Amino acid sequence: MALNETLLRRLIETPGVSGREEQQRAISREELGALADEVRTDLMGSVIGTKKGSDDVRVMVAAHTDEIGFLVKHIDDKGFLRLQTLGGHDPSNMVSQRVVVTTAGGEALKGALQPQRKPPHIATEVDKKPPTADEFFVDLGMEADEVKEKVRVGDYAVMDRTLEKVGANYIGKAMDDRIGVFVMYEAMRALGDHEATVYAAATSQEEVGLRGAAASGSALRPTVVVALDVTLAMDIPGGGNENEISALGKGVALKIMDGYSISHPKLVEHFRAIAERENIPHQMEILPFGGTDAGGVQRLHGGIPAITLSIPCRYVHTPNEMVNAEDVQAAITLLARYLEEAHTGDYAL
């Protein structure tokens, strides 16, 4: 089954960093407006679509809309922009990239992201040391007066990359976590009869501490939480079998644990049983660091059974994040089938 590439492209290419997800919110309201019985936006900026059920079970499905990026923190006398990072960046992946700066006035300004470095022709040994994040600036190619007229402190920047199909995979920026958002929308579209109430939460500010999910979960008081996010696919040179974590093309990953949460064991087994029964490709995942929206909600209200369905992704937190189309479809199918029978789950310990 082919993925909805038009929607995926729109999600990937539309910018939105933590706390500045307004363009993604517009997509969320549009998609969930067609899929849910009611849609609302909370004060943290998460968009929640409610699909009503007849049972007391309330499943919160959470996928975050924010991507890693930058805030403009200073404009110097020559018009160069200095940046504050949002989310986890490896400076080696930032060198000589193109970015798009979104202004308060709604303009999208393209520029070059560069570290303070001399060209290799005249570089000294000191210049050849790896740059740190605070050395980078954006060159918009404009005179300083024009830059200061268009850009202000607090405007944001993201990598300038488009979605591309490469073999059986897709590559682009912001797969973390727009691919999770995509899975959530498409699973809601594929959802059949269900008795549980489903809260589809397109959350904010995950990359800076799971903040949006925690606020939404506190208000919604779900009885089950299913987070959707990427996980590291280390089936690449230098990965090593014992450190693989997940691999592209082997299906959706059922997370057992990460650095912020341990998935409820009975919930893991429920998802595994559905995957085996329905012949949905899947793999088991242990990620000894990092976290997802599940960790932001799991400890609320005395504890909530939680799990993360992970989409394996190569090159996470780079401009070239890569996922496999069949893994994505497996995640969509598994989530939809679970929601149809979520009311049957017994997670008492």
CORTA-V66954 format. One record per residue. PHI is phi in degrees with one decimal (none if undefined). D_LAST is the distance of its C-alpha to the last C-alpha in Angstrom with 2 decimals. Layout:
# CORTA-V66954
((PHI;D_LAST) (PHI;D_LAST))
This chain:
# CORTA-V66954
((none;38.24) (-75.5;39.94) (-75.0;38.13) (-75.3;39.44) (-67.9;41.53) (-63.0;43.22) (-67.2;40.02) (-60.4;38.75) (-61.7;42.11) (-62.0;42.11) (-65.3;38.71) (-68.4;39.62) (-88.3;43.13) (-82.0;42.57) (-76.0;42.18) (175.6;39.65) (-94.0;38.52) (-57.7;36.01) (82.1;37.27) (-133.8;39.94) (-93.6;38.06) (-59.2;40.48) (-69.8;41.77) (-70.4;38.30) (-60.2;37.46) (-61.2;40.42) (-66.5;39.04) (-59.9;35.58) (-63.7;37.18) (-66.7;39.32) (-67.2;36.66) (-69.9;33.99) (-61.0;36.79) (-88.9;37.43) (-114.8;33.81) (-114.6;32.07) (-78.1;32.92) (-151.9;33.34) (-134.0;33.54) (-142.2;33.63) (-119.0;34.06) (-87.4;32.51) (-76.2;34.45) (-90.4;32.91) (95.8;34.32) (-82.0;31.28) (-106.8;32.05) (-122.9;29.43) (-103.5;30.00) (-105.0;28.14) (-107.2;27.93) (-74.4;27.20) (-124.5;25.05) (-100.4;24.81) (-103.8;21.06) (-77.1;18.98) (-69.5;16.99) (-127.3;18.65) (-102.1;18.55) (-95.1;20.36) (-100.9;22.12) (-123.2;23.78) (-140.7;26.73) (-91.7;29.21) (-92.0;32.90) (-80.6;34.37) (-116.9;35.99) (-68.2;37.22) (-178.6;40.80) (-147.7;43.20) (-107.7;44.70) (-74.4;48.42) (-110.9;48.99) (-162.7;52.75) (-120.5;55.81) (-84.0;58.62) (-66.9;62.36) (-97.5;62.64) (91.0;59.89) (-80.5;57.23) (-97.3;53.65) (-99.5;51.43) (-123.9;47.69) (-109.4;44.40) (-71.7;41.57) (-122.9;38.41) (88.5;35.49) (-87.3;35.73) (-116.5;39.15) (-98.5;40.79) (-54.4;44.46) (-65.1;45.66) (-88.0;44.31) (-96.6;46.20) (-65.5;49.69) (55.9;52.23) (-93.3;49.85) (-100.1;50.87) (-129.1;49.05) (-118.7;49.20) (-97.8;49.50) (-97.0;48.52) (-94.5;50.63) (-62.0;50.21) (-82.8;53.06) (92.4;51.20) (-79.7;53.17) (-114.3;51.71) (-105.0;53.77) (-92.6;53.64) (-158.2;54.31) (-103.1;54.07) (-99.3;51.43) (-135.4;53.18) (-86.5;52.88) (-72.5;55.84) (-143.8;57.44) (-81.1;60.94) (-57.9;61.66) (-59.1;61.53) (-62.3;65.34) (-124.4;65.71) (-70.7;62.35) (-92.5;62.40) (-61.3;59.87) (-63.0;58.20) (-65.9;57.86) (-85.3;56.10) (-68.9;53.12) (-57.8;49.83) (-74.7;49.73) (-101.7;47.23) (-60.4;45.70) (-76.1;47.95) (-84.9;51.06) (-83.3;50.58) (-142.6;52.54) (-113.4;53.17) (-105.7;56.69) (-89.4;57.26) (71.4;60.86) (-118.5;62.23) (-66.4;64.55) (-57.5;62.90) (-62.3;64.15) (-68.4;62.63) (-59.8;59.28) (-68.7;59.22) (-74.0;60.20) (-95.0;57.33) (-113.5;54.49) (-135.6;53.03) (-57.8;50.53) (103.3;47.02) (-66.4;47.79) (-127.0;45.49) (-133.4;45.93) (-134.7;44.04) (-64.5;45.10) (-95.6;47.61) (-137.9;46.18) (-103.8;46.06) (-78.0;43.67) (-132.5;45.08) (-91.2;44.30) (-129.4;44.69) (61.4;44.42) (-89.2;41.04) (-117.6;39.64) (-119.7;40.04) (-130.7;41.01) (175.9;41.30) (-78.1;40.27) (63.9;37.10) (-54.8;34.98) (-88.8;32.48) (-130.1;31.26) (-66.5;33.57) (-69.4;32.42) (-67.2;28.90) (-61.8;30.60) (-58.8;32.58) (-59.1;29.56) (-61.5;28.07) (-62.4;31.40) (-71.3;32.00) (-68.3;28.57) (-63.0;29.23) (-67.9;32.62) (-87.5;31.25) (-65.9;28.61) (-93.7;29.20) (-61.5;28.00) (-149.8;24.68) (-106.4;22.94) (-74.2;20.76) (-78.3;22.71) (-114.1;23.23) (-104.4;24.31) (-93.1;26.27) (-108.6;26.82) (-88.3;29.66) (-88.4;28.95) (-108.5;31.42) (54.3;31.75) (-71.2;28.97) (-68.4;31.42) (-115.2;32.08) (127.7;28.58) (58.7;26.22) (-72.6;27.98) (-63.7;28.30) (-63.5;24.68) (-62.6;23.63) (-67.2;26.22) (-65.0;25.40) (-62.8;21.65) (-63.0;22.50) (-78.0;24.79) (-78.5;22.90) (51.8;19.51) (-69.3;17.74) (-97.0;14.31) (-144.6;14.19) (-124.1;16.46) (-122.5;18.36) (-91.0;20.98) (-122.0;24.04) (-159.0;26.11) (-84.3;28.21) (-134.5;27.44) (-72.5;30.03) (-99.9;31.81) (-105.9;33.61) (-83.6;35.41) (-135.8;38.66) (-53.0;41.33) (89.6;40.02) (-73.3;36.36) (80.5;35.92) (-57.6;33.52) (-71.7;31.11) (-112.5;30.97) (-66.0;30.96) (67.0;27.49) (-153.3;28.37) (-139.2;31.55) (-68.1;33.46) (85.1;33.78) (-106.0;30.65) (104.6;28.58) (-64.8;25.88) (-100.8;23.61) (-93.6;19.82) (-75.8;18.95) (-88.4;16.50) (-161.7;17.61) (-142.3;20.66) (-72.6;22.18) (-113.4;20.40) (-152.9;16.84) (-111.6;14.24) (-63.1;13.04) (-60.7;9.44) (-60.5;9.21) (-72.3;8.35) (-70.9;11.07) (-58.1;13.30) (-67.7;13.17) (-62.9;13.97) (-65.6;16.89) (-63.4;17.98) (-63.3;18.19) (-63.9;20.30) (-60.0;22.47) (-69.5;23.18) (-64.8;23.91) (-94.7;26.18) (55.8;27.77) (-92.4;26.96) (-57.6;27.87) (-152.2;25.03) (-142.8;24.36) (-96.8;21.54) (-132.0;22.07) (-124.1;21.56) (-117.9;23.69) (-77.3;24.01) (-152.5;25.55) (73.5;25.95) (-168.6;23.52) (-131.8;23.10) (-59.4;22.48) (-57.7;18.71) (-68.3;19.11) (-79.6;21.14) (-113.8;18.66) (-54.4;15.15) (-94.0;15.63) (-78.0;17.29) (52.3;16.55) (81.8;13.79) (109.5;11.95) (-131.6;11.95) (-55.5;10.33) (-141.8;13.43) (-151.2;15.41) (-117.9;19.12) (-93.0;21.42) (-108.6;24.33) (-100.6;27.94) (-57.3;29.65) (-143.9;32.63) (-83.2;35.51) (63.7;37.31) (-62.4;34.76) (62.5;36.42) (-127.6;39.85) (-74.0;42.20) (-123.9;41.62) (-72.3;37.94) (-126.3;37.62) (-128.5;35.15) (-101.6;35.45) (-60.8;36.00) (-71.8;34.07) (-62.8;30.98) (-63.9;31.24) (-63.3;31.64) (-61.1;28.61) (-64.7;26.51) (-60.6;28.13) (-64.4;27.53) (-63.8;23.88) (-63.3;23.08) (-61.7;25.16) (-64.7;23.61) (-64.1;20.04) (-60.4;21.23) (-68.2;22.84) (-124.9;19.66) (-59.3;17.09) (-66.7;16.95) (-89.0;15.49) (-71.1;12.24) (-119.4;8.94) (-110.6;6.34) (-65.5;3.80) (-107.8;0.00))
